[in-house]
Amino acid sequence: MSNLNKTHCFDVIIVGSGGAGLSLALSLPAHFNIAVLAKSHLTDASTYYAQGGVAAVLDQTDSIQQHIDDTMIAGVQLCELEAVQQTVLGGKASVDFLLQQGVAFTLDQDQQLHLTREGGHSQRRIIHAADATGKAISTTLVQRAQEKSNIQIFENFIAIDVITRAKLGQTELPNQALGLYALDEKNAQVHTFLAPFTALACGGAMKAYLYTSNPDIATGDGIAMAYRAGCRVANMEFNQFHPTCLYHPQARSFLITEAMRGEGAYLRLPNGERFMLRFDERAELAPRDVVARAIDYEIKRLGIRHVWLDISHQPEEFVREHFPTLYARLMELGIDITQDMIPVVPAAHYTCGGVMVDEHSQTDLKGLYAIGETAYTGLHGSNRMASNSLLECFVYGMSAATHIQQQHQPHFEYPPIPAWDTSQVTDADEEVVILQNWDELRATMWNYVGIVRTSKRLERALHRIEMLKKEIDEYYQGYHVSKNLIELRNLVLVSEMIVRCAMQRKESRGLHYTLDYPELSTELRRTVLNPTDFKVEMQLVNLQANNL
């Protein structure tokens, strides 16, 4: 690896090229000089793979209060009301923003935005682009960003760590973020990126699990970097398992959209029996945690590998019109969804916890923002309601843009920033060490920290993760950084966060279900991790309402 270190100066650095990062970039003024760092190619983000849509109150039969109530119910009352209100009230502006960018959403017969319904929603309020909404949003926002002369894009750049005054030993001044170090993977060089404002919009951490619907980039980088920079992290025990991931050896991580159940698909056992009504009166449209646990229960009870999702009772034309992407992809695999049932299993899907932020996406550290799945806003509580996540990206991305514009001061003076030091490390002799630790970590999380948990399983997980973390830290200190090593270092830290938060929650609520504490607690508390000592604190959530 070369010791060459390039330094780049910007007004704003954004890590991540999904809906959260690009909504921020496109909402900032044209005179701002902006860097967007993508760990892979620009569309390799969770946004691109979202099939469902964006939840927003647009129909006269719907209301802001109904959307708020649905979100609170899905989150098992652990959602923070101010965050829910801010997000739901921002729905119309978010849709307008996307339309202005040119996103081609599906229209109904009257040429109005077609609205569908998903689990947990009492009304049709999901705008979508057929069954590939994320692809439509991602490709459009990427195109708009590429057209902007003030946005410079760095593909295949992997952020390593946030640079702060405290890390530089400048304790005489208030601590703040000054930028970050990032690895240019193609040239094996570490670059220094400096800016008065840095935004982490790099997705969640569900690659911590053996089976996941997430793309390979979802390794918790933003959560880990913010934590190491001194920011608090909350509610990491709440990891959403999407109920319906395709069970097929040739289609790893292929999600079957919840909108299919919204349009009448049934979940069935091998004998054809519908089973969801035994678990919840809302049947297939119950919130995701309920459906995922029900499927997990039936798989273990019957000793089967998967259950079936069936929409074959709907008219063929209806199915092909509503789900063209799924229809085409599954036909390639020999599954005709107009006639055949689809084999499905739950898979790790969404990180409901994250870096604690305020209403402007500002973290505990001045100049550092976190947006999207990287952030904990308080919106999701103990279970994310379908299609609220994309909405959150746009609402908080635009809010962060407003705040950065208000805080911006020209001619920011940087202190001396040392180049990335490679003088004490050597080239790694065996990459197999990283791969072995990676596989062991993900298997440990899947087996011990999955859909159903126990205190003993969590203790075993923590013990093994602590050993892995020590091995990985020693490896990180001795060898040149690589993409796999950076990701593994972040993922083992975030996995430890998940386990420590789960061990402190002595109840079953939403996505955290433990056999040792099966009942709901009477207290509503969020789980907060303090980076100074890894101490976990259970704090009362904010349930004070604003006037709508």
VEXKOLTOR-631207 format. One record per residue: x, y, z of N, C-alpha, C, O in turn. Coordinates in steps of 0.05 Angstrom, whole numbers, plus 5000, padded with zeros to 4 digits. Example, Ala and Ser with C-alpha at 12.3 -4.5 7.8 and 13.67 -1.06 7.14 Angstrom:
# residues 2
526448865156524649105156526449345156528549345169 525749555142527349795143525850015157526850235161 
END
This chain:
# residues 548
501749765000500050005000501850255000503750275015 501050444984502550694982502050865006499850855018 504051025015503651205037502551475027502051655044 502051505001501051754991498351825003496551655003 498152065014495652145027494652405014496052605017 492452395001491252634989489352765008487852625023 489253025009487453175026485453325008486153464989 482853305015480753435001479153605021478553525043 478453845013476954025030474254095017474054154993 472154075033469454125024467854275045468754315067 465454365037463654485057462154265072461754285096 461454055058459953825070460953565058461353545034 461453375076462153105067459752915074458852925097 458852765055456652575059457652295054458552235032 457452125073458251845070455751675064454051635082 455451585039453151435032451651565008451251805007 450851394989449551494965446651384962445651364940 445351324985442651234984440751474987441551704983 438251414993436251624995436851835016436352075011 437951755038438551945060440852135051440452385053 443052025042445252195034444752375011445452615011 443452274990442952434966440652634970440752844958 438752584988436752784994437953025008437153255004 439952965025441453185037443053345016442953585015 444553195000446253324979444553504961445453724954 442253404952440653544933438953764946437853934931 438853774972437353984986439154214995438154425004 441754184993443654395000443854604978443454534954 444554854984444755064963446954994943448854844949 446655104919448455044897451255144902453155054889 451655344920454355444924455855284945458255344950 454655084957456054904975457754704959456754584939 460154664967461954464955461654204970462354184994 460553994957459653754971461153504961461453474936 462053334979463153074972461252854979460152855002 460752674961459152434967460952194964461952134942 461352044986462951804986461151554984459451515001 461651384964460151134961462050904965464150894952 461350724982463150494988463450314964465550184961 461450304947461550144923460750334900461450564900 459150224881458050414861455650554873454650484894 454750764860452850954872450250834879449050914899 449250654864446550534870446750294888444650174895 449150224897449349994916448750094944450550134961 446250144949445250234975442550104981441250004962 441850095006439349965013436950084999434949944993 437050344994434850484980434150344954431850304947 436250274939435850164912434249904913432749844895 434549754935433249494936430449504949429149294951 429549734958426949754970424749714950424649844929 423049514955420949454936418349604942416849674924 417849644968415249754976414650034967413750074945 415350234984414850514976415350704998416850655017 414050934996414351155015411551215027409651255013 411351205054408851245067408451545070410151685080 406051645062405351925065402351955064400951815050 401352145080398452195081397752375057398352615057 396452265037395752405012392852385005391852544989 391452185017388652145010386752275029387452295053 384552375020382552515037381452335059380652425080 381352075054380251885074382351825096381651705116 384751905092386951865111387352115128386152325122 388952095149389552335165392252305178393352085181 393452535185396052545199395852385224397652225231 393652415239393352275265393251975261394351825277 391951885240391751595235394551485229395251265239 396251635214398951535208400551535234402151355238 400251735250401651745276400851505293402551365304 398251465295397251245312398250975302399050805318 398150935276399150685264402050635271402850415278 403650855269406550835274407050765304408650595310 405550895322405850835350405050555357406350425374 402950455345402050185350404149975340404849795354 405150025315407149845304409649845322410949635325 410450075332412850095349412350025378414050065395 409949915383409149825410409550045430410650005452 408650285423408650525439411350625448411550805465 413550515437416150605444417250825426419450935430 415650895405416451115387416351375403414651415420 418151555396418251825409416452005393416852055369 414352105406412152235392413052475375412052515353 414952635385415852865370417152785343416752915323 418652565344419852465319417752355300417952395276 415752225311413552115294412052345281411452335257 411452545297410052775286411652915264410552985243 414252965269415853105250415952945223415753055202 416252675226416452515202413852505186413852545162 411652455200409052435187408252705174407252715152 408652915189407953185178409753255154408853415137 412053135152413853185129413253015105414753035085 411152855106410552675084410052815058411152745037 408353015058407553155033410053295021410453274997 411653425037414053565027416053365015417353424996 416153125027418052925017417152824990418752784972 414552774987413452684962413952894940414652834918 413453144948413853364929416753384920417353424897 418653344939421453344933422153124913423553174893 421052884917421652664899420452714871421752654851 418052824871416852884845418453094830418753084806 419453294845421053504832423653394821424653494801 424753184834427153064823426552894799428352834783 424052824795423252674771422752374775422752224756 422352294800421752014806419051944793417052074798 418951724777416551644763414951444779415351204777 413151544797411551364813409151264797408351384777 408151034805405850914792403351084796402751184818 401751124775399351284776396851104773397050884762 394651194784392151044781390651124755391751274739 388251024752386751074727386151374723385751464701 386051524745385551814744388051974742388052224745 390351834738392951964735393752104761395252304761 392852004784393752084810395651874821395651644811 397251944841399051754853397551514863395651544879 398351274854396951034864397950974892400450974897 396150914910396850854937396250564943394150454937 398250424955397850154964398050144994398450345007 397649905006397549875035399449655043399849455028 400749695065402549485076402049435105400349575117 403349245117402849155144403049385164404949545163 401049405182401049605203399549855196398850015213 399149905170397750145161394750095160393849895150 393250285170390350265170389150375145386750335140 390750505129389750635104391750575081394050505086 390850605057392650605034394150875033392951085028 396750865038398251115038401151075028402851235034 401650855014404350795004404450874975403350734958 406051084968406551144940408850964931410650894947 408750874906410650674897411050704867409550824853 413250574858413750544829413650244823415650104824 411250154817410649864814411749724839411049794862 413449514835414549374858417649414859419049254870 418549644848421349714849421750004855423150144841 420450094877420550374884423350474890424150684881 424850314905427550394912429350444888430950624887 429050264868430650294844429950554829431750694820 427350624828426550864815427551114830428551304817 427451104856428451334872431451354870432551574865 432851134874435751134874436851224847438651404847 435951114826437051184800436551484793438151614780 434151584801433551864795435252044812436352244801 435551994838437152174855440052164847441452364847 441051924839443851904830444252074805446252214803 442352054786442552214762442652514768444152664756 440852604786440752884793443352974807444453194801 444452804824447052874837449252894817450953074819 449352714797451452724777451252964759453253054748 448853084757448453324741449353574755449753784742 449753564782450453804797453453844797454953674805 454254084789457154144788458354174815460754154818 456654234836457754274863457954014879458854024901 457153794867457253534881459453364868459253294844 461553294883463653124873463252844885463052814909 463252644868462652374876465252204877466852214858 465552054899467851874902466751594906465951514927 466851434884465951154886468250984896470651034891 467550764909469450564920471350694940473650634942 470250884956471651004979470350915005467950955008 471850795022470750685047471650855070474050865076 469750985083470351145107471550975129470550755134 473651075142474950925163474251035190473250885207 474651285195473951405221473651715218474751835200 472051825236471552105237473952245250474952145270 474852465240476952625252475652835270473852975262 476452835295475353025315477653185329479953095329 476953405340478953555356479953395379482253405386 478153245392478953085415481052875407482952835421 480552745384482552545375485252665369487252535371 485152915360487653055354489053175379491153295377 487653145402488753245427488353545431489753665447 486553655416486053945418483754005438481654085431 484453945463482353965484481854245493479954295509 483354445484482954715492480454835478479455045486 479554705456477254795441475054595444475554355448 472454685441470254495441470654275420471554335398 469954035427470253815408468353845385466053925388 469253765361467553765338468753585316471053525317 467053515297467953355274469353535254468353755248 471553445243473053595223473153455196474253575177 472053225194472153065170472652775175471752675196 474052645158474552355162476852255144477652385125 477752015151479651875134478051665118476151545129 478751625093477351425077479351285058481251395048 478851025055480550855038479550865009477250785004 481350944991480850914962481550624955483850544952 479450454953479850164950481450094925483149924926 480850224903482050154878485050204878486650054867 485950424891488750494891490150434918492550494921 488550314937489750244963491050474977493250444988 489750714976490850954988488751065008486351055002 489751165030487951295050488051595045490151715045 485751715041485452005036484352145061482952015077 484952395063483852565084481752745072482252895053 479352735083477152915074476453105097475853015119 476553365092476053565113473653725106473153805083 471953785126469653955122468554025150468853875169 467254265152466054335178463554165184462554165206 462454035163460053875167460453595154461153575130 459953385169460253115159457552975166456652985188 456452835146453952685150454452395144455452315123 453652225163453851935160451051835152449151835167 450851745127448351635116448951375102448251335079 450251195117451350955105449850705113450950485112 447250735120445550495124445850365150447050465169 444650125152444549975177446749765180448849795168 446149555196448249365203447249075201448248905216 445349025183444248755183446048545170445248315169 448348625159450248425151451548285176453148095173 450748375199451548235224450347955225451347785240 448247915210446747655212447347485187447947585165 447247225192447947025171446047045147446947025124 443447095153441447115132440247395133439147475153 440547545111439647815110438647895083439547785063 436848085082435848195056437548425047437148525025 439448505063440948755058443248705038444248485035 444048925024446348905007448948885024448848925048 451148815011453548765026454649005040456448985057 453749245032454849495044453749545073454849715087 451749385082450349445107451949335131451049145144 454249455136456049345157456249535181458249525196 454349715185454249885209456450085211457150175233 457650165188459950345188459350615202460950695219 457150735195456550995207456050985237456951165252 454650775246454150735275456750705290457150825310 458450535279461050485292462850725293464050795313 462950875270464651115269463751325287465351455301 461151375288460051575306460551505335461151675352 460251245342460751155370463651205378464251305399 465451135359468251175365468951475367470951555380 467351645354467751935356466452055381466852295385 465051895397463951995422460952035422459952165441 459551935403456651975402455151735415455951505413 452951805428451251595440449751445418449051545397 449151195424447651015407445250905423445550845446 442950865410440550775424439150555410439150525385 437750385426435850185417436949985397435549915378 439449905400440649715381439549435383440149265366 438049375404436849105407434549055387433748825383 433549265375431149235358432049215328432449415314 432348965320433148905293430848765278429948555287 429948885257427548785244428248555224430048585208 426848335227427048115208424648135189422348115198 425248175164423048175144421947895142423447705140 419247875143418047605144418547435119418647195120 418747575096418647425071421047475053420947655035 423147325057425447325039425347065024424746855035 425847074998425646834981427646624991429946674995 426546374994428246155001428946004975427445844965 431346064965432245944940435245964938436446174943 436645734931439545744931440745924910443046004913 439245994890440346174868439446464872439946624854 438246534894437246804897437746894926435946934942 440346934933441047024959440047304965440347484948 438747334988437947604997435747734980435647974977 434147574967432047684950429447714965428347514975 428547964968426248024985423648004969423548074945 421547904982418847904970417348124984416748105008 416648334970415548574981413048524998411448354992 412848685020410548665037407948755023405748685030 408348915002406049004986404448764974402048794969 405748544970404348304960402248214980400048134973 402948215006400948155026398848375028396548315034 399748625023397848845022395748815000393548915002 396548664979394648624957393348354958392248254938 393448224982391847984986393247724987391947514988 395947714987397347454988397047325015396847465036 396947065016396646905041399246765047400846695030 399746735073401946565082400746285089398746265102 402046075078401045805081403145615091405545655087 402245405105403945175112404144985089402645015069 405944785090406144595068403444455061403144375038 401644425080399144295074397044485063394744415059 397844735059396044935047394645105068393145295060 394945045093393445185114394445475118396845515119 392645665119393345935128393645935158391945835172 395846045168396446025196396446295211396446295236 396646515197396946775211394646845229394946985249 392246765222389946835239390046715266388746805285 391746505270392146385296393846555314393946525338 395246745302397146915316396247205320396847335340 394647305301393847585302391347625285391147515263 389447785295387047825280387447975253385847965235 389748115251390448255227391648065206392248145183 392147815214393147605196395647695182397547785195 395747665155398147735140398948025141401248095135 397148195149397648485151398348575179398348815185 399048385196400048465223402848585219404148545199 403848735239406548855237408648635233408148405239 410848725223412948535215413948355237414548115233 414248465261415248295283413448065289414347845294 410848115288408847905293408947695271408947455277 409047775246409147585224411647425224411647185220 413947555229416547415229416647205251417646985247 415647275275415647085297413846845291414446615298 411546905279409646695272410946495253410746255256 412246595232413546425212415846265226416046025222 417446405242419646265257418546045274419645825276 416246095288415045895305414145645289414745425297 412845695266411845475250414145315238413945065236 416245445229418545305218419745125239420444895233 420045225263421245065285419344845294420244625300 416744905296414844705305414644475286414444245295 414644525261414244315241416844195230416843995216 419144325237421644235227421944265197423044095183 420844495187421044545158423044775153423844915171 423744805128425745005121424545275113425845485114 421945275106420645525098417645485099416645265102 416245715096413345705092412745805063414645855048 410245835057409545915029407946175029406346225047 408546345009406946585004405446544979406546464958 402846594980401046514957399346744949397646844964 399746834924397947044912396646934887395547084871 396746674883395746554858392646564856391646524834 391346624878388346654877387446914864385146954858 389347104862388747364849388847324818390247154808 387447494803387547474774390347504763391847674773 391047354742393747364731394547644722396747734728 392747784709393348054699393948244722395748404721 392348214744392848384768395548334780397048524786 396348084782398948014794401248124777403148234787 401048084750403248164733403448464731405648574728 401148604734401148904732402349014758403849214757 401648904781402549014807405348934814406749084828 406248704805408848604813410548504789411348274787 411048694770412548604745415348514751416348324738 416748654769419548584775419648304788421248134780 418048264808417948004822417147784802418347564802 415147844786414147634767416447544749416947304745 417847744737419947684718422247534732423347334721 423047634755425347504769424747224778426447044775 422347174788421646904798421146714774421646474777 420246824752419946644728422646544720422846314710 424746714723427446624716428246384734429946214726 427146364758427746154776425745924775425845734791 423945934755422045724752419545744769418145544773 419045974781416746014798414846214784415546444781 412446124776410446294764408546374786406746224794 408746624796407246714819404246734814402646754832 403446724788400646724782399346444787396946414788 401146244789400145974793401545834817400245654830 403945904823405545764843405745924869405646164869 406045774890406745904916409745954917411345814905 410446154934413246244936414446154962413246214983 416646004963417945924988419246165001420946304989 418546225027419646465040420546395069419546205081 422546545078423546535106424046815116424446995099 424046865142424847125152427847175148429446985147 428647425145431447495143431947765156430147935155 434347805167434948055180434748285159435748255137 433348495167432548685146433148975153433949135136 432749065178432849345184433849395213432949265232 435649595216436649675242434949905252435150125242 433349855273431550065283433050255302432250485305 435150165314436750335331438850485315438850465290 440650625328442750775314443851005330443551015354 445151185316446451415328444251615337442551695320 444351705361442251885371442652165358444852275357 440352265348440452525335438052695344436152585355 438152955339435853125345434153155320434453015300 432353355320430553385298431953485272430753475251 434453565274435953655251438053445242439653495224 437853205253439852985248442553045260444452905253 442753235277445353305291445853095313444053035329 448252985313449052795334449952945359449753195360 451052795378452252925402454753095396455453265411 455953045372458453175365457853395345456653355324 458753635351458253865333459453805306461753705303 457953875285458853835258458453555247459053505223 457453375263456953095254454053035254452653065274 453052935231450252875228449952575221451752455210 447652465227447052185220444252185209442352295221 443852055186441252055173440551775163442351615157 437951715162437051455152437451235172437151275196 438150995162438350765179440650785198440750635218 442550955193444850995211443851135237445151095258 441651285235440851455258438651325275437051165265 438551415300436251365317434851635321435851805336 432551665308431051915312428851885333427952085344 428151635339425851575356423351505341421251445353 423451505314421151445298420151165301417751115304 421950965300421050695297420350545322418950345321 421250645345420650505370421850225370424150195363 420150035377421149755379420549595354421049355353 419349725333418749585308418149785287416149935290 419649785265419149975243416749895227416449665220 414950085222412650035205413550065176415050235169 412449885159413249875131413050145118411150295122 415150215102415250455085415550715100415350925088 415850695127416550945142419451015140420251245144 421150815133424050865133424951045110426551235115 423851005086424551185064423551465070424951665065 421151485081420151745089422051885108422552125106 422951745128424851855148427351965135428352175142 428351815115430751905100430452185089432152355092 428152235076427752485062427052705082428052935079 425452655102424752855121427152955136427653195139 428852765146431152845161433452935144435153095153 433652845119435652945101435153235094437053395094 432653305089432053585084432353765109433253995107 431653655132431953805157434953855163435654075171 436653655158439553695161440553905142442354065150 439553905118440554105098439854385108441554575105 437454425119436754685129438554775152439455005154 439054585171440754645194443654705186444854895197 444754555168447454605158447654875145449655015149 445654945129445755205116445655435137446955635133 444155395158443955595179446555625195447255835204 447955395199450355385215452955455199455055515211 452755445173455155475157456455745159455055955159 459055745162460655985163462855965142464355765143 463156155124465256135104468056155117468356265139 469956055102472756085110473355935136474656045154 472355685138472855525162475855465164477055375144 477055505187479955455191480455185204479355125225 481955015190482554755200485154755216487054895209 485254605238487754575252489554385236488554265217 492054355243493754165229492653875231492153785253 492253745209491153475208493353285200494353305177 494053095217496152905209495152715187492852645186 496952635169496252445148495952165161496952125183 494551995147494151715157496951585160498451585141 497451475183500151365189500251065183498850905195 501950985164502250705157505050605164505950395155 506450765180509250695185509650455204511750325204 507550385219507850175239506349915231506149725247 505349905206503849665198505049535173506749655159 504249295168505349145145502949035129500649055137 503548915106501448785090500548525104502148385116 498048475103496948235115497947985101498047975076 498647785117499747545104497547345096497847195077 495247345111493047155106490347295110489647355132 488947335088486247445089484247255101482047335109 484946995102483146795113482346845142480246765151 484146985156483547055184481047235186479347195203 480947425168478647615167476147455160474047485172 476247285139473947135130472946945152470546915155 474746825166473946645188472446795210470346705220 473547025218472247175239469547285229467547305245 469447365204466947465192464747255194462547305203 465347015185463446795185462546715213460146665219 464446715232463746635259462046845272460146785287 462547105267460947315279458047295269456247315286 457647265243454947265232453347015242450947035246 454746785244453446545254452646585283450446495292 454446705299453846755327451346935330449646875347 451247145315448947325317446347195308444247235321 446447035287444046895277443046695298440646675303 444846535309444046325327443246415355441546295368 444446635365444046715393442546985396441447035417 442447145375441347415378439247465355439147685344 437747265349435847275327433047355335432647525352 431147225322428347305326427347245354425847405365 428247015365427546935392430146915408431946785399 430247035432432647055448432246945476429946915485 434446885489434446815518436846945530438747025516 436846975556439147105570441646935566443847045563 441346675567443746495564444946525536447346535533 443146545516444146575488445646845486447746855473 444547055498445847315496448547315510450447435500 448747175533451247165547453347015530455647095529 452546795518454446655500455346825477457646825469 453446975466454147145443456147355451458147405437 455647485474457447695483460247595488462247725481 460447355500463047235506464647195480466947265479 463347085460464747025435465347285420467547305408 463547475420464047725406466347885419467948005404 466547875445468848005459471447885450473448035446 471547625447473947495438474647565409476947625402 472547565392472947645364473847935362475548005346 472648105378473348385377476348435384477648595372 477248285404480048305411481848215388483848345382 481147995376482747895354482848095330484848145318 480448205325480248385302481748645308483048755290 481548745332483048995340486048955337487449135327 487048725345489848665343490748655314492848755306 489048535297489548515269489548795256491248855240 487648965264487349235254489849405261490749565245 490949365284493349515293495849435278497749585277 495949185267498349085256498649085226500849055215 496349115212496449085183495149325169493549475181 495749355144494549565127491449515126490549285126 490049725126487149705125486249605097487449665077 484049455097482749365073479749395077478749435099 478249375055475349395058474249195077472649265094 475048945074473948735091474648785121473048735138 477048875125477948925153476449155165475549145188 476049375150474549605160471749525167470649595188 470449375149467649295153467449105177465649125193 469348915179469248725201469648865228468348795248 471449055229471949215253469349355262468749355286 467949475243465549615249463349425258461849475277 463149195244460949015248461148875276459148825289 463548815284463848685310463148875333462148795353 463849135329463049335349460049365350458849375372 458749385327455849415327454449165338452449195351 455548935332454448685343454548685373452648605387 456748785384456948815413454849005424453648955445 454349225410452249405418449549275419448049305438 448949115398446348985397445948795421443848795433 448048645427447848455449447648595476445948515492 449248795480449248935506446549075510445449075532 445349195489442749315492440649105498438849145515 440748875484438848665488438948555516436848485527 441348535527441648425555440348605575439548515597 440148865570439049055589435949075587434749175606 434748985565431849005563430548765575430548545563 429348795599428148575613425148555607423548565625 424548545582421748515573421848415544423948415532 419548335534419248285506417448505494415148545502 418648645475417248875462418048885433420448905427 416148885415416748915387418648705377418148465379 420948805366422848625354424648485374426048295366 424648565399426148425419424348235434422748315451 424647975428422947775441424747575456426347445443 424447565482426147385498424347195515422447285527 425046945514423446745529423646785559421946685574 425746925569426146965597424447195608423747195632 423647375591421947605599419747645578419847835562 417747465577415847465555413747695556412347735537 413547835579411548035582412548315576414948365576 410648495570411348775567411848905594410448845614 413849085596414249245619412249465620411149555599 411649565644409749795647411150055640409850255636 413850055640415350295634416250295605417050095594 416250535593417150575565419950695566420150935572 421950545560424650635562426250575536425950355525 428050755528429850695507432550605519433150675542 434050455504436550345513438850515501439150525477 440350655518442350835509445150745517445750685540 446950725497449750645501451450895502451451055483 453050925523454851145526457651065517458650875528 458851205498461451115488463851145507465951025503 463451295529465651335547466451085562468751035569 464450915568465050675584463350425575463350225590 462050445552460250235543458050175562456949955563 457350365579455250335598452550365584452150535568 450650185592447950195581446050315601445950235624 444550515592442550655609439750625597439450665573 437850565614435050545605433750815611433250875634 433050965590431951235594428951235585428251105566 427351385600424551425593424351555566425851745560 422551465549422251585522420551835524419051875543 420852005504419352255503416652215490416352165466 414552215507411852175498410152425499407752415497 411552655502410052905503409252995475410953015457 406753055471405753125445406053415439405853585457 406653475414406453755404403653805394402153615389 402954055390400454115378400654085348402454195335 398853925336398953875308397654105293397554095268 
END
